[in-house]
Amino acid sequence: MSFLSTIFNNQERWAVRILIVVGCVIAGLAFGVFVAVLSPLKAVAVVAGLVAGVVLLTSMWWGLTALIGVVCLLPFAAIPVRIGFYPTFLDAILVVLFMVWGFRLVTQPGERLVHSPLDGPVLLFLGLAVVSFALGTGYAVNATILRRFADLLLAIALYFVVVNVVRTKDHLRWLTILLILGGFGAAAIAVALYFLPTHITVQLLGYLRVFNYFPNGSVVLRYIEDDPALPLRATGTANDPNVLGGMLLLTTAIATSQLFSPRPVLRRAYIAPMLAVMGLCLLLTFSRGSWGGLVVAVLLIGTAIDRRLWLVFLGGAAVLLLLPQMQTFIAHSISGLQFQDKAAAMRLGEYKDAMRLISRYPFFGVGFGAAPTSDLYIGVSNVYMLITEEMGLMGLGAFLLAMAVFGWQSFQAWQRALRRTLCVDPQVRGILVGGAGAIAGGLAAGFLDHYFFNIDFPHAIALFWLVVGLTMSAVRLSNDEAPEGQQA
């Protein structure tokens, strides 16, 4: 039964019904004003947004589907109506998801919170983030920083929504399918745009300006070291090749585990070509951190499922070696390891500056705005250093605690699944291994990149914690603890 029908059919919820009717009237009046004073394009956008909002209210699964679609395909798209700022699609979907989940808890008597061993560490991490933000307001704060910090909190708290919504094996399967399809869609778009003539790519991406997406001009094109004389990097609609690489790292790891799972969520004939496109796109991003993370993920998945996967990975790498882009990528990676190129040299400088900031503000960091003094700045291509800059050693400790609990719970569930092979659905086991491998790869990539905690990329943070929630749901189901038959 959907959320809306539950409210309107419950005779004891008359106050809620009146509130909804009043809200609809207000929304109608607002729409009339928009049509009268705004351009036709914005009026159409408002209509589409209202329709989408009603659809999202009918089911948590529509909300999660929309969330994955936006994260993978249009992560920076904004609603073209200014309310002091332009709210992004991601903002709207996250708010609606939490509203619907909250109303479900209030209006459905049988709805209960699902608890997991990770709840405490994640709440601690969120609490310390609030403390660091509050302390950092003495240095710098404005409406933009406040909004982005709210996005950060919602993106991390998405974990609780996922573990409470994904309660059955079917839920687990569908969320995994959505992630694979989202990653494939993003990769296909990015590869197509990469091989089109650059002026056509710029023109096509320019159509997204209606959503306040890209600035006009060829700035949408990204090259190695920002030098047009060097190879072009795939960005798709992600606006940043490293962020696209991070998203593909997670989805490719999950798809890889499904390709070799005894019972995949999709036919292998479908997964294999999608995985090939994602692998090609990841190569074209020239993101060294993402590729390093994927290697870690594949090694872990191969160890857990079948070590022959290592040979398959090596075979795939040998095929990629035939591509001219692979030769460039290898040279780019070697220069990075030797700290010879511009990007690697900048990272060394960032690490030194980050250590200076951390040494001055070691416990709770400097918050999420600007550094307290002009000789310091926030920003480093390392997720652990970035957390320490903004939240101090206390925040880093909470994050590492959460990841340690996550890793231990995943490992224990996998061990129990091996001992109880006949009792544990192999599909659940495959999703568990894929999710754990993806997060392990993301943590490895975090040594060279920062997108999984950078407030400028809330969609990447949301995707990371969504996969954490998916994996913890697989842990619960593999332990035969999840309630069956509850519909999202």
Secondary structure, DSSP 8 states (H G I E B T S, - for coil): --HHHHHHH-GGGHHHHHHHHHHHHHHHHHHHHHHHHS-HHHHHHHHHHHHHHHHHHH-HHHHHHHHHHHHHH-TT-B-S--SSS--BHHHHHHHHHHHHHHHHHHH-TT------TTHHHHHHHHHHHHHHHHHHTTT---HHHHHHHHHHHHHHHHHHHHHHH--SHHHHHHHHHHHHHHHHHHHHHHHHHHHS-HHHHHHHHHGGGGGT-S-SSGGG-EEGGG-TTS-EE--TTSSSHHHHHHHHHHHHHHHHHHHTSSS-SS-HHHHHHHHHHHHHHHHHTT-HHHHHHHHHHHHHHHHHH-THHHHHHHHHHHHHTTSHHHHHHHHHHHHHHTT-SHHHHHHHHHHHHHHHHHHHSTTT-S-SS--SSTT-----S-HHHHHHHHHHHHHHHHHHHHHHHHHHHHHHHHHHHHHTTTTS-HHHHHHHHHHHHHHHHHHHHTTT--TTT-TT-HHHHHHHHHHHHHHHHHHHHHTT-S-SS---
